[in-house]
Amino acid sequence: MNLQKEMTLMEKLEILTDAAKYDVACTSSGTDRAGDGKHMGSCVASGICHSFSADGRCISLLKILFTNECVFDCRYCANRVTNDIPRASFTPEEVCRLTIEFYRRNYIEGLFLSSGILHNPAYTMELLYQTLYKLRNEYHFRGYIHVKAIPGAPRELIEKTGFLADRMSINLELPTAEGLKRLAPHKSRKTILEPMRLIQNRREENKEELMLYKKAPSFVPAGQSTQMIIGATPESDYQIVTTAESLYQKFQLKRVFYSAFVRVNDDSALPVLPGGPPLLREHRLYQADWLLRFYGFRAQELLSEKRPNFNVFLDPKSDWAVGNLDQFPIEVNRADYYTLLRVPGIGPKSARRIVNARRFGSLRFEDLRKMGVVLKRALYFITCSGKMLYPVRLEEASIARNLMSVKEKLPFETQPYHQMNLFADYGIGG
């Protein structure tokens, strides 16, 4: 029998905020839930203020586990059932009180609620549903809520919870079914994908309901996301981005998050990483993910089975451009929007400005600089009225060297890996 002393709410909070730190799939964007003048909170897409740690994690939400008790024994997880660690569980009432009190103090804008598996998936999902129901209907909280859907829970419970949340997510955990079988044998890819499909289908149905009845409740209005752990299993970058692309296409996910593997357990099945978490690899995957979602790239263009991993020295877009010099230079006064997006140094905003501005006359390099084009990167790949900024040879090795000399700002250069801590970073508690 596992006997535990009664814990104070602050003791529980310290344990369960720390237990949630490895889940990175929390971003409070993409939804509008305006205040109504009577109740507490609001969630307007343009008014959300995000705060990020040095490694890019969003910390604008109260990020907690409902419990770190878990019946599963995932080898990479700090909360695995075989680990001898302090355990704690909230009640629905306690989560509601914490959310309201932290919101009133302006520490947070909303709630990110995940959980270990207490007893079984159905029991855990019922507790999460009760929590959201109380928060919305008894505490009248209209702020942002991101909640985890528990794989294996009854469909009706996930659906009821989805009408109370802004975003839901189900963690894919590992990029391939083989990796999942190896490190998380109690989980299966089928069990994880089933609730993803349920959320996708129910969102499509809800869109039609909202068109017919404007006052119909919204189902997961900010969409769903997932997370993959990177570096715990031997998949290549090509396998990972191919998996992400498939998830975007098949399930219309809003985001795929990548979490650099942190070795928290001494287990022979886990790799030893002398250099620490693979943060540069995580960063390259996020850059590639951006190209898939906003730049019109496909996974097969960025990598292949013969070239399965990203260049550590060049960002994926620059690396692609250097490897496809036959497509350059392009004339900025004639190229279409998506062709412009493939030029290093030109992003969606500057590409739109170029397309709009050239209707009124030919553009010069000085104009491009004012529009936000990073000419240090773009100059090798563009012409203005048939002329390049400088005479350069379209030679792969030379251009690659020059691009590497342009200092790339990495999100983790300023300080080492750091997970924001509610107590240390906000001065809460003793």
C-alpha positions as CSV (number, residue, x, y, z in Angstrom):
1,M,0.0,0.0,0.0
2,N,1.3,3.4,-1.0
3,L,0.7,5.8,1.9
4,Q,1.2,9.5,1.3
5,K,0.8,12.4,3.7
6,E,-1.7,15.0,3.1
7,M,-0.3,17.8,0.9
8,T,-1.0,21.5,0.8
9,L,-2.2,23.0,-2.4
10,M,1.2,24.7,-2.9
11,E,3.1,21.4,-2.4
12,K,0.9,19.8,-5.0
13,L,1.4,22.8,-7.3
14,E,5.2,22.6,-7.0
15,I,5.2,18.9,-7.9
16,L,2.7,19.1,-10.8
17,T,4.1,22.2,-12.5
18,D,7.6,20.5,-12.5
19,A,6.0,17.3,-13.8
20,A,4.5,19.1,-16.8
21,K,7.7,20.8,-18.0
22,Y,8.6,18.2,-20.7
23,D,5.3,18.7,-22.5
24,V,5.9,21.6,-25.0
25,A,2.7,21.5,-27.0
26,C,1.2,24.6,-25.5
27,T,0.5,27.7,-27.5
28,S,-2.5,30.0,-26.8
29,S,-3.3,31.3,-30.3
30,G,-5.8,30.7,-33.0
31,T,-9.1,31.4,-31.2
32,D,-11.5,34.2,-30.2
33,R,-13.5,33.8,-27.0
34,A,-14.4,37.4,-26.2
35,G,-15.3,38.6,-22.7
36,D,-19.1,39.2,-22.3
37,G,-18.9,42.0,-19.7
38,K,-20.2,39.8,-16.9
39,H,-17.8,37.0,-16.5
40,M,-14.1,36.6,-16.0
41,G,-11.4,36.5,-18.7
42,S,-11.3,36.7,-22.4
43,C,-9.3,35.0,-25.2
44,V,-9.1,37.3,-28.3
45,A,-6.5,36.1,-30.8
46,S,-5.0,39.6,-31.4
47,G,-4.9,40.4,-27.7
48,I,-3.1,37.3,-26.4
49,C,0.3,38.2,-24.9
50,H,2.8,35.3,-25.1
51,S,5.9,35.0,-22.9
52,F,8.5,32.5,-24.1
53,S,11.6,31.0,-22.4
54,A,14.9,31.0,-24.1
55,D,14.2,27.6,-25.6
56,G,10.9,28.8,-27.2
57,R,8.4,27.3,-24.7
58,C,5.2,29.3,-24.2
59,I,4.7,30.2,-20.6
60,S,1.6,32.4,-20.7
61,L,-0.5,29.6,-19.4
62,L,-0.7,27.9,-16.1
63,K,0.9,24.6,-17.2
64,I,0.2,21.7,-14.9
65,L,-0.5,18.0,-14.8
66,F,-3.8,17.1,-13.1
67,T,-1.8,14.2,-11.6
68,N,1.7,12.7,-12.1
69,E,0.3,9.3,-11.0
70,C,0.5,7.0,-14.0
71,V,-0.2,3.4,-14.7
72,F,2.1,3.3,-17.8
73,D,5.8,2.6,-17.8
74,C,7.1,4.7,-20.7
75,R,10.9,4.5,-20.5
76,Y,11.5,8.1,-21.4
77,C,9.0,9.6,-18.9
78,A,9.9,11.0,-15.5
79,N,6.4,10.0,-14.3
80,R,6.6,6.3,-15.3
81,V,4.9,4.0,-12.8
82,T,8.2,2.4,-11.8
83,N,9.9,5.7,-10.8
84,D,10.1,6.4,-7.1
85,I,9.2,10.1,-7.1
86,P,6.8,12.3,-5.1
87,R,3.3,11.8,-6.4
88,A,0.4,14.2,-6.2
89,S,-3.1,14.8,-7.7
90,F,-5.3,17.8,-7.8
91,T,-9.1,17.8,-7.5
92,P,-11.2,19.6,-10.1
93,E,-12.0,22.2,-7.6
94,E,-8.3,22.8,-6.8
95,V,-7.4,23.3,-10.5
96,C,-10.3,25.8,-10.8
97,R,-9.2,27.8,-7.8
98,L,-5.6,27.9,-9.0
99,T,-6.5,29.1,-12.5
100,I,-8.8,31.8,-11.2
101,E,-6.3,33.1,-8.5
102,F,-3.4,33.1,-10.9
103,Y,-5.5,34.8,-13.5
104,R,-6.5,37.5,-11.1
105,R,-2.9,38.1,-10.2
106,N,-2.1,38.5,-13.9
107,Y,0.4,35.6,-13.8
108,I,-1.4,33.8,-16.6
109,E,-3.8,34.1,-19.4
110,G,-5.2,30.6,-19.4
111,L,-4.7,27.0,-18.6
112,F,-2.7,24.2,-20.1
113,L,-3.9,21.0,-18.5
114,S,-2.4,17.6,-19.1
115,S,-2.3,14.5,-16.9
116,G,-0.8,11.1,-16.2
117,I,-3.1,8.2,-16.4
118,L,-4.8,7.7,-13.0
119,H,-6.4,4.2,-12.8
120,N,-7.3,4.1,-16.5
121,P,-7.9,6.5,-19.5
122,A,-11.7,6.8,-18.9
123,Y,-11.3,7.7,-15.2
124,T,-8.7,10.4,-16.0
125,M,-10.6,11.9,-18.9
126,E,-13.7,12.1,-16.7
127,L,-11.7,14.2,-14.2
128,L,-10.4,16.5,-16.9
129,Y,-14.0,17.0,-18.2
130,Q,-15.3,17.7,-14.7
131,T,-12.5,20.3,-14.2
132,L,-13.3,22.2,-17.4
133,Y,-17.0,22.0,-16.8
134,K,-16.6,23.6,-13.4
135,L,-14.2,26.2,-14.7
136,R,-16.5,27.3,-17.5
137,N,-19.9,26.9,-15.9
138,E,-19.4,27.5,-12.2
139,Y,-16.4,29.9,-12.2
140,H,-17.5,31.4,-15.6
141,F,-13.9,31.5,-16.9
142,R,-13.8,32.5,-20.5
143,G,-10.0,32.5,-21.0
144,Y,-8.0,30.1,-23.1
145,I,-7.9,26.4,-22.1
146,H,-5.7,23.8,-23.8
147,V,-6.4,20.3,-22.5
148,K,-5.0,16.9,-23.4
149,A,-7.3,14.2,-24.8
150,I,-6.4,10.9,-23.2
151,P,-5.9,8.1,-25.8
152,G,-8.2,5.1,-25.0
153,A,-10.8,7.3,-23.3
154,P,-14.5,7.0,-24.4
155,R,-15.4,9.0,-27.5
156,E,-18.3,10.8,-25.7
157,L,-16.0,12.0,-23.0
158,I,-13.5,13.5,-25.4
159,E,-16.3,15.1,-27.4
160,K,-17.9,16.7,-24.3
161,T,-14.5,18.0,-23.2
162,G,-13.9,19.4,-26.7
163,F,-16.9,21.7,-26.4
164,L,-15.3,23.3,-23.3
165,A,-11.7,23.7,-24.5
166,D,-10.1,26.0,-27.0
167,R,-7.4,23.5,-28.1
168,M,-6.9,19.8,-27.6
169,S,-3.8,17.8,-28.2
170,I,-2.9,14.1,-28.2
171,N,0.9,13.5,-28.1
172,L,2.2,11.2,-30.8
173,E,5.1,10.7,-28.4
174,L,7.6,9.2,-30.9
175,P,7.8,9.6,-34.7
176,T,7.3,5.9,-35.6
177,A,5.2,3.0,-34.4
178,E,8.4,1.0,-34.0
179,G,9.8,3.6,-31.6
180,L,6.6,3.6,-29.6
181,K,6.6,-0.1,-29.3
182,R,10.2,-0.1,-28.0
183,L,9.9,2.7,-25.4
184,A,6.2,2.9,-24.6
185,P,4.9,-0.7,-25.0
186,H,1.6,0.1,-23.2
187,K,0.7,2.6,-25.9
188,S,-0.1,2.0,-29.6
189,R,-0.2,4.3,-32.6
190,K,-3.8,3.2,-33.4
191,T,-5.0,4.3,-29.9
192,I,-3.3,7.7,-30.3
193,L,-4.6,8.4,-33.9
194,E,-8.2,7.4,-33.1
195,P,-9.0,10.5,-30.9
196,M,-7.1,12.7,-33.4
197,R,-9.5,11.5,-36.1
198,L,-12.5,12.0,-33.8
199,I,-11.5,15.6,-33.1
200,Q,-10.9,16.3,-36.8
201,N,-14.2,14.9,-37.9
202,R,-16.1,16.6,-35.1
203,R,-14.5,19.9,-35.9
204,E,-15.7,19.5,-39.5
205,E,-19.2,18.7,-38.4
206,N,-19.1,21.7,-36.0
207,K,-18.3,24.1,-38.8
208,E,-21.5,23.1,-40.5
209,E,-23.5,23.5,-37.3
210,L,-22.1,27.0,-36.8
211,M,-23.1,28.0,-40.3
212,L,-26.6,26.9,-39.6
213,Y,-26.9,28.1,-36.0
214,K,-24.6,30.9,-35.0
215,K,-25.2,30.3,-31.3
216,A,-24.2,26.6,-31.5
217,P,-21.3,25.8,-29.2
218,S,-17.8,25.7,-30.7
219,F,-15.8,22.4,-30.7
220,V,-12.1,22.9,-30.2
221,P,-12.1,26.2,-32.1
222,A,-8.3,26.6,-31.9
223,G,-7.7,23.1,-33.4
224,Q,-5.5,20.3,-32.2
225,S,-1.8,19.8,-31.9
226,T,0.6,17.0,-31.1
227,Q,4.2,16.5,-29.9
228,M,7.1,14.2,-30.8
229,I,10.1,13.5,-28.7
230,I,13.3,13.9,-30.8
231,G,16.4,11.9,-30.2
232,A,15.1,9.1,-28.0
233,T,14.8,6.7,-30.9
234,P,17.0,6.5,-34.1
235,E,14.6,8.0,-36.6
236,S,16.2,10.3,-39.2
237,D,15.1,13.9,-39.8
238,Y,13.5,12.7,-43.0
239,Q,11.3,10.3,-41.2
240,I,10.3,12.9,-38.7
241,V,9.3,15.6,-41.2
242,T,7.5,13.0,-43.4
243,T,5.5,12.0,-40.3
244,A,4.7,15.6,-39.5
245,E,3.7,16.3,-43.1
246,S,1.3,13.3,-43.1
247,L,-0.2,14.5,-39.8
248,Y,-0.9,18.0,-41.3
249,Q,-2.5,16.5,-44.4
250,K,-4.5,13.8,-42.8
251,F,-5.6,15.4,-39.5
252,Q,-5.4,19.2,-40.3
253,L,-3.3,19.7,-37.2
254,K,-2.5,23.3,-36.2
255,R,0.9,22.5,-34.9
256,V,3.4,19.7,-34.5
257,F,5.7,20.3,-31.6
258,Y,9.2,18.8,-31.4
259,S,10.7,18.2,-28.0
260,A,14.4,17.5,-27.7
261,F,14.9,14.3,-25.7
262,V,16.0,14.8,-22.1
263,R,17.4,11.7,-20.4
264,V,15.6,11.8,-17.1
265,N,15.7,8.0,-16.4
266,D,18.6,5.6,-16.1
267,D,17.4,3.0,-18.6
268,S,19.5,0.9,-20.9
269,A,16.9,1.3,-23.7
270,L,17.5,5.1,-23.8
271,P,20.4,6.8,-25.6
272,V,23.2,8.6,-23.8
273,L,23.6,12.1,-25.2
274,P,27.0,13.5,-23.9
275,G,26.1,16.9,-25.5
276,G,22.8,17.1,-23.7
277,P,19.4,17.6,-25.3
278,P,19.6,17.9,-29.2
279,L,18.4,21.5,-29.2
280,L,20.0,22.4,-32.6
281,R,18.3,19.4,-34.2
282,E,15.0,20.5,-32.6
283,H,15.5,24.0,-34.0
284,R,16.2,22.7,-37.5
285,L,13.0,20.6,-37.3
286,Y,11.0,23.7,-36.3
287,Q,12.5,25.6,-39.2
288,A,11.5,22.8,-41.6
289,D,8.0,22.6,-40.1
290,W,7.6,26.3,-40.8
291,L,8.6,25.7,-44.4
292,L,6.0,22.9,-44.7
293,R,3.2,25.1,-43.2
294,F,3.8,28.5,-44.7
295,Y,6.3,28.3,-47.6
296,G,4.8,25.6,-49.8
297,F,7.7,23.1,-49.3
298,R,7.2,19.4,-49.2
299,A,9.2,17.0,-47.0
300,Q,10.6,15.3,-50.1
301,E,12.1,18.5,-51.3
302,L,14.0,19.2,-48.1
303,L,15.4,15.7,-47.4
304,S,15.5,12.2,-48.9
305,E,16.4,8.7,-48.0
306,K,19.9,9.3,-49.5
307,R,20.2,12.6,-47.5
308,P,18.2,11.9,-44.4
309,N,19.3,14.6,-42.0
310,F,19.5,18.4,-42.0
311,N,22.7,20.4,-42.4
312,V,23.8,21.6,-38.9
313,F,25.5,24.6,-40.4
314,L,22.7,26.0,-42.6
315,D,19.0,26.5,-42.0
316,P,16.9,24.1,-44.2
317,K,15.7,26.8,-46.6
318,S,19.3,28.1,-47.3
319,D,20.5,24.5,-47.6
320,W,17.7,23.7,-50.1
321,A,18.5,26.8,-52.2
322,V,22.3,26.0,-52.3
323,G,21.4,22.5,-53.5
324,N,19.0,23.7,-56.2
325,L,21.0,26.5,-57.8
326,D,19.6,25.6,-61.2
327,Q,16.4,27.3,-60.1
328,F,18.2,30.6,-59.5
329,P,18.6,33.5,-59.8
330,I,15.0,34.7,-60.0
331,E,13.8,38.1,-61.1
332,V,11.9,39.7,-58.2
333,N,9.9,41.9,-60.5
334,R,8.3,38.9,-62.2
335,A,8.5,35.9,-59.9
336,D,5.2,34.8,-58.3
337,Y,4.6,34.8,-54.5
338,Y,5.5,31.2,-53.9
339,T,8.7,31.4,-55.9
340,L,9.7,34.4,-53.9
341,L,9.2,32.5,-50.7
342,R,11.8,30.0,-51.7
343,V,14.5,32.7,-51.7
344,P,16.6,32.7,-48.5
345,G,16.1,36.1,-46.8
346,I,12.5,36.5,-48.1
347,G,9.6,35.6,-45.8
348,P,5.9,35.7,-46.2
349,K,5.6,39.4,-45.2
350,S,8.4,40.7,-47.5
351,A,7.1,38.5,-50.3
352,R,3.6,40.0,-50.0
353,R,5.2,43.5,-50.0
354,I,7.1,42.8,-53.1
355,V,4.1,41.5,-55.0
356,N,2.0,44.5,-54.0
357,A,4.7,47.1,-54.6
358,R,5.8,46.1,-58.0
359,R,2.4,46.9,-59.4
360,F,3.4,50.5,-59.2
361,G,6.9,50.2,-60.8
362,S,10.1,48.2,-60.9
363,L,11.8,47.4,-57.6
364,R,15.4,48.1,-56.8
365,F,17.6,46.5,-54.2
366,E,17.2,49.5,-52.0
367,D,13.4,48.9,-52.1
368,L,13.8,45.3,-51.1
369,R,15.9,46.2,-48.1
370,K,13.2,48.6,-46.9
371,M,10.6,45.8,-47.3
372,G,12.5,43.6,-44.9
373,V,14.4,41.4,-47.3
374,V,17.7,40.1,-45.8
375,L,20.0,40.9,-48.7
376,K,23.0,39.2,-47.0
377,R,21.2,35.9,-47.7
378,A,19.1,36.8,-50.8
379,L,21.7,38.5,-52.9
380,Y,23.0,35.1,-54.4
381,F,19.5,34.1,-55.6
382,I,17.8,37.2,-57.0
383,T,18.1,39.8,-59.7
384,C,16.4,43.2,-60.0
385,S,15.7,44.2,-63.6
386,G,18.1,41.5,-64.7
387,K,21.0,42.6,-62.5
388,M,22.5,41.0,-59.4
389,L,23.5,43.2,-56.4
390,Y,27.1,42.0,-56.7
391,P,28.8,39.9,-59.4
392,V,28.7,36.4,-57.8
393,R,29.3,32.9,-59.2
394,L,26.5,30.5,-58.8
395,E,28.8,27.9,-57.3
396,E,27.5,25.7,-54.5
397,A,30.6,25.6,-52.2
398,S,31.3,29.3,-52.4
399,I,27.7,30.3,-51.7
400,A,27.5,27.9,-48.8
401,R,30.6,29.3,-47.2
402,N,29.3,32.9,-47.6
403,L,25.9,32.0,-46.1
404,M,27.6,30.3,-43.2
405,S,29.5,33.5,-42.5
406,V,26.2,35.3,-42.0
407,K,25.6,34.7,-38.3
408,E,22.5,32.7,-37.6
409,K,20.6,33.6,-34.4
410,L,19.8,30.5,-32.5
411,P,17.1,30.5,-29.8
412,F,19.3,28.7,-27.2
413,E,22.6,30.6,-27.7
414,T,22.0,33.1,-24.9
415,Q,21.7,30.5,-22.1
416,P,21.6,26.7,-21.7
417,Y,18.5,24.5,-21.8
418,H,16.0,26.0,-19.2
419,Q,12.4,25.2,-18.5
420,M,10.6,28.1,-16.9
421,N,9.6,27.5,-13.3
422,L,6.5,29.0,-11.9
423,F,8.1,29.5,-8.5
424,A,11.6,30.7,-9.4
425,D,10.7,32.8,-12.4
426,Y,7.6,34.5,-11.0
427,G,8.7,34.7,-7.3
428,I,5.8,32.7,-6.1
429,G,6.0,30.9,-2.8
430,G,8.7,31.0,-0.2
